């Protein structure tokens, strides 16, 4: 049983492994599976990498026990198109948890830094533009697996780096036609702006790190 957002080769998150583990423990408590089978299925659950690995572990349980669909970023169109502007001068700016990504947002880091975590954020539009100008400073941006990132920044004795699943703790993209787009612009002068794609539940990906070429 494959749904559009649960294609067999789509990679799963730790949150989904934990949810399936809870389903299996509940099934064992109801007497649907015995303790030996519970141990076997739990081991397979935490070793699973894709939906093709995960779905069969609950396929013989009631429909209500099927693995949940992968969480997706919520796009809530807003009529407010006014850009937001933020300054981090010898200081910091932090956004994480539940917040709203505006259609246009600019952050200037002057000998300061910005930490923006968009994994639990709501999106004002399907495409949002983030302009980050870093002067002897930097910005760290974290997005979920289903966010399409377009890098357009310019580095001058500095740099911009986009998501790379070969880096430790990062995951593969899980994009769909409805995925929100984050377009990143700006300049990095003696500074840096990095974007990472991480699991939505905040846990690091448990794959062994792969070496960059």
Secondary structure, DSSP 8 states (H G I E B T S, - for coil): ---TT--TTSB--HHHHHHHHHHHHHHHHTTSS-HHHHHHHHHHHHH--BHHHHGGGTTTS-GGGS-------EE---S----EEEEEESSEEEE-SS-EE-SEEEEEEES-EEEEE-TT-EESSSEEEEEEEEES-EEEEEE-TT-EEEE--EEESSEEE---TTSTT-------TT--EEEEE-EEES-EEEEEE--TTS----S------
